[in-house]
Amino acid sequence: MTRLNAAMERIEAARADIEQKAGDNTGDGASNAGGSQRVMALVNAHEKLREEVADTIGQIDNLIEELEA
């Protein structure tokens, strides 16, 4: 769980950094917009995966609790 939480924190930090850079970027509009969209799509995919992993771990924890009872 510690490693998972650390990974989630790194993903959130990367997302915040990308969003900040996208807001600060005033250079090549067309080429940077395409790159930013791809990066945001990856960040969103990672966020969805993180949520699925957290849900699955919660289910595993519940099963372990039931087996121990």
Secondary structure as the mmCIF struct_conf table of DSSP 4:
data_model
#
loop_
_struct_conf.conf_type_id
_struct_conf.id
_struct_conf.beg_label_comp_id
_struct_conf.beg_label_asym_id
_struct_conf.beg_label_seq_id
_struct_conf.end_label_comp_id
_struct_conf.end_label_asym_id
_struct_conf.end_label_seq_id
HELX_RH_AL_P HELX_RH_AL_P1 THR A 2 ASP A 24
BEND BEND1 GLY A 27 GLY A 27
HELX_RH_AL_P HELX_RH_AL_P2 GLY A 29 GLU A 68
#
